[in-house]
Amino acid sequence: MGSIMRILGLTVALLIIGGCASTSEPPVQANDPSFAPVIPDYPRETVVEDGSLFRSHFANNLYSDVTARRVGDIITVTLSENTQASKSADTSTAKDSNVNLNPITGLAGQAINIGGESIQLGISSSRDFSGDATANQSNSLNGAISVTVVDVLPNSNLVIRGEKWLTLNQGDEYIRLTGIIRPADISPENEIVSTKVANARIQYSGTGSFARAQEKGWLTKFFDSAWWPL
């Protein structure tokens, strides 16, 4: 009976630890509606049997170019992200204390002796602290992704979003991007650098065995979480 209770207690403890561990995020999948392109709804035109192929909503004037400016247009974002951060701290403190009590005197101002030694007291303490911390971080992302315009703001700025998936032998890699751009920053080749994308959200990660190999187990997550008291 005792062994059964111990097994039950161990099982409950493991379940509690598993529940306290950080909750795993839902798997990332392609064709997420949050990154899907917006197909513009052009008004239906009355077809006139005149033999012409002209369509007004596809027409450009003599001074227009091929850069994105309408909902549904495609634009290429050149990823050029390089960030570096460095921080260091050095702290040092020291404190020394000394307390001395002169020999205790008795009658006639003579020191009181015990065993030939005068009674006196001396206390000294020393405390030192030294701390040093250094942190360095750098990130780099280069490449390109074509996204679509999903909205045109009243000031003519364009809201863009899109994703690109690459299927490899051991899983998939994906790039996702959202943000706001200015038409003036678009090059004549219909490209823009990611550093000019406002409120940019860039995700680059992967799925499959390679991605899972870099994840921590649920028990390791528990020991690294705030639930672990040490």
C-alpha positions as CSV (number, residue, x, y, z in Angstrom):
1,M,0.0,0.0,0.0
2,G,2.9,2.3,0.9
3,S,4.6,1.8,-2.5
4,I,1.3,2.5,-4.3
5,M,0.9,5.8,-2.4
6,R,4.5,6.8,-3.3
7,I,3.9,6.1,-7.0
8,L,0.7,8.1,-6.9
9,G,2.5,10.9,-5.1
10,L,5.3,10.9,-7.7
11,T,2.7,10.9,-10.5
12,V,0.9,13.9,-9.0
13,A,4.1,15.8,-8.6
14,L,5.1,15.2,-12.2
15,L,1.7,16.3,-13.4
16,I,2.0,19.5,-11.3
17,I,5.5,20.2,-12.7
18,G,4.2,19.6,-16.2
19,G,1.3,21.9,-15.6
20,C,3.5,24.6,-14.2
21,A,5.8,24.5,-17.2
22,S,5.3,27.1,-19.8
23,T,2.4,26.3,-22.2
24,S,3.6,25.4,-25.7
25,E,2.5,27.7,-28.4
26,P,0.2,26.5,-31.2
27,P,2.1,25.2,-34.3
28,V,2.8,27.7,-37.0
29,Q,1.1,26.8,-40.3
30,A,1.1,28.2,-43.8
31,N,-1.8,30.2,-45.2
32,D,-2.4,32.1,-42.0
33,P,-5.3,34.6,-42.6
34,S,-3.3,37.2,-40.7
35,F,-0.7,37.2,-43.6
36,A,-3.0,36.4,-46.5
37,P,-3.1,38.9,-49.4
38,V,-6.2,41.0,-50.0
39,I,-7.9,40.7,-53.4
40,P,-9.3,44.0,-54.5
41,D,-13.0,44.0,-55.3
42,Y,-13.2,46.0,-58.5
43,P,-16.6,47.2,-59.5
44,R,-18.2,45.2,-62.3
45,E,-18.2,47.1,-65.6
46,T,-20.9,47.0,-68.2
47,V,-19.4,45.2,-71.2
48,V,-19.8,47.2,-74.3
49,E,-19.5,45.2,-77.5
50,D,-17.2,47.6,-79.3
51,G,-14.2,45.3,-79.8
52,S,-12.0,47.2,-77.4
53,L,-9.8,45.6,-74.7
54,F,-9.6,48.8,-72.6
55,R,-10.5,48.5,-68.9
56,S,-10.6,51.7,-66.8
57,H,-9.6,50.2,-63.5
58,F,-6.4,48.7,-65.0
59,A,-5.5,51.8,-67.0
60,N,-2.5,54.0,-66.0
61,N,-1.9,57.6,-67.1
62,L,1.2,58.7,-69.0
63,Y,3.0,59.8,-65.8
64,S,2.3,56.7,-63.7
65,D,4.8,53.9,-63.0
66,V,4.7,50.2,-62.0
67,T,5.3,50.7,-58.3
68,A,2.7,49.5,-55.8
69,R,0.1,52.0,-54.8
70,R,-3.2,50.1,-54.7
71,V,-4.7,47.3,-52.6
72,G,-3.6,44.0,-54.0
73,D,-0.4,45.3,-55.6
74,I,2.8,43.4,-55.0
75,I,6.0,44.9,-53.7
76,T,9.4,43.3,-52.9
77,V,11.0,44.0,-49.5
78,T,14.7,43.6,-49.3
79,L,15.6,42.3,-45.9
80,S,18.7,44.1,-44.5
81,E,18.5,43.8,-40.8
82,N,21.7,44.1,-38.7
83,T,21.5,44.8,-34.9
84,Q,24.2,44.9,-32.3
85,A,23.9,45.5,-28.6
86,S,26.6,45.6,-25.9
87,K,26.3,46.3,-22.2
88,S,28.8,46.0,-19.4
89,A,28.7,46.8,-15.7
90,D,31.4,46.8,-13.0
91,T,30.7,47.4,-9.3
92,S,33.1,47.4,-6.5
93,T,32.6,48.3,-2.8
94,A,34.7,48.1,0.3
95,K,34.1,48.8,4.0
96,D,36.4,48.5,7.0
97,S,35.3,48.9,10.7
98,N,37.4,48.9,13.9
99,V,36.2,49.2,17.5
100,N,38.6,49.2,20.4
101,L,37.8,49.2,24.1
102,N,40.6,50.5,26.3
103,P,41.6,48.5,29.4
104,I,39.1,48.5,32.1
105,T,40.3,50.4,35.1
106,G,39.5,49.8,38.7
107,L,40.3,51.6,42.0
108,A,43.1,54.2,41.9
109,G,43.0,54.1,38.1
110,Q,44.8,50.8,37.9
111,A,43.9,48.4,35.0
112,I,42.1,45.3,36.1
113,N,44.2,42.3,35.3
114,I,43.2,38.6,35.0
115,G,46.1,36.2,34.8
116,G,48.5,39.1,34.3
117,E,46.6,40.4,31.3
118,S,44.4,43.6,31.3
119,I,40.8,43.3,30.4
120,Q,40.2,45.0,27.0
121,L,38.2,44.4,23.9
122,G,38.9,45.0,20.2
123,I,36.6,44.3,17.2
124,S,37.4,44.7,13.6
125,S,35.5,43.8,10.4
126,S,36.2,44.1,6.7
127,R,33.7,43.7,3.9
128,D,34.5,43.7,0.2
129,F,32.2,43.2,-2.9
130,S,33.1,43.1,-6.5
131,G,30.7,42.4,-9.4
132,D,31.3,42.4,-13.2
133,A,28.7,41.7,-15.9
134,T,29.0,41.8,-19.7
135,A,26.3,41.1,-22.3
136,N,26.6,41.1,-26.1
137,Q,24.0,40.3,-28.7
138,S,24.0,40.6,-32.5
139,N,21.5,39.6,-35.2
140,S,21.6,39.6,-39.0
141,L,18.9,38.9,-41.6
142,N,19.4,39.2,-45.3
143,G,17.1,38.2,-48.2
144,A,14.0,39.3,-49.9
145,I,10.3,38.6,-49.7
146,S,7.4,39.8,-51.9
147,V,4.3,41.0,-50.1
148,T,1.0,42.6,-51.0
149,V,-0.6,45.9,-50.2
150,V,-3.6,45.2,-47.9
151,D,-4.7,48.8,-47.2
152,V,-4.1,52.4,-48.3
153,L,-4.1,54.9,-45.5
154,P,-5.6,58.4,-45.8
155,N,-2.1,59.9,-46.0
156,S,-1.3,57.5,-49.0
157,N,0.9,55.3,-46.9
158,L,0.6,51.6,-47.7
159,V,0.0,48.7,-45.2
160,I,1.8,45.6,-46.4
161,R,2.0,42.0,-45.3
162,G,2.9,38.6,-46.6
163,E,4.8,35.4,-45.9
164,K,7.1,33.0,-47.8
165,W,7.5,29.3,-47.0
166,L,10.4,27.1,-48.1
167,T,10.0,23.3,-47.8
168,L,13.3,21.5,-47.0
169,N,14.2,17.9,-46.3
170,Q,13.7,18.0,-42.6
171,G,11.0,20.7,-42.3
172,D,9.9,24.1,-43.4
173,E,11.3,27.6,-43.1
174,Y,9.2,30.7,-43.3
175,I,9.5,34.4,-43.4
176,R,6.6,36.7,-42.4
177,L,6.5,40.5,-42.6
178,T,4.0,43.2,-41.8
179,G,4.4,47.0,-41.7
180,I,3.7,50.4,-43.2
181,I,5.7,52.0,-46.0
182,R,5.7,55.3,-47.8
183,P,5.2,55.4,-51.5
184,A,8.2,57.8,-51.8
185,D,10.5,55.1,-50.4
186,I,9.7,52.6,-53.1
187,S,12.4,52.4,-55.8
188,P,11.6,52.4,-59.5
189,E,12.1,48.6,-59.5
190,N,9.2,48.3,-57.1
191,E,11.4,47.4,-54.1
192,I,11.9,48.8,-50.7
193,V,14.5,48.1,-47.9
194,S,13.2,46.6,-44.7
195,T,14.8,49.4,-42.7
196,K,12.3,51.8,-44.2
197,V,9.3,49.7,-43.1
198,A,7.5,51.4,-40.2
199,N,6.0,49.3,-37.3
200,A,7.7,46.3,-38.9
201,R,7.1,42.8,-37.7
202,I,9.6,40.3,-39.2
203,Q,9.5,36.6,-38.3
204,Y,12.0,34.1,-39.5
205,S,11.9,30.6,-38.1
206,G,11.2,27.0,-39.0
207,T,9.3,23.9,-38.3
208,G,10.2,20.2,-38.3
209,S,12.9,18.1,-36.7
210,F,15.6,20.8,-36.9
211,A,13.4,23.3,-35.1
212,R,12.3,20.8,-32.5
213,A,15.9,19.8,-31.8
214,Q,16.5,23.4,-30.5
215,E,13.5,23.4,-28.2
216,K,13.8,22.7,-24.4
217,G,12.0,19.8,-22.8
218,W,9.0,20.6,-20.5
219,L,11.1,19.7,-17.4
220,T,13.9,22.0,-18.5
221,K,11.4,24.8,-19.1
222,F,10.1,24.3,-15.6
223,F,13.5,24.6,-14.0
224,D,14.1,27.8,-16.1
225,S,10.7,29.3,-15.3
226,A,9.7,31.6,-12.5
227,W,8.0,28.6,-10.7
228,W,11.4,27.2,-9.7
229,P,12.4,28.9,-6.5
230,L,16.1,28.6,-6.8
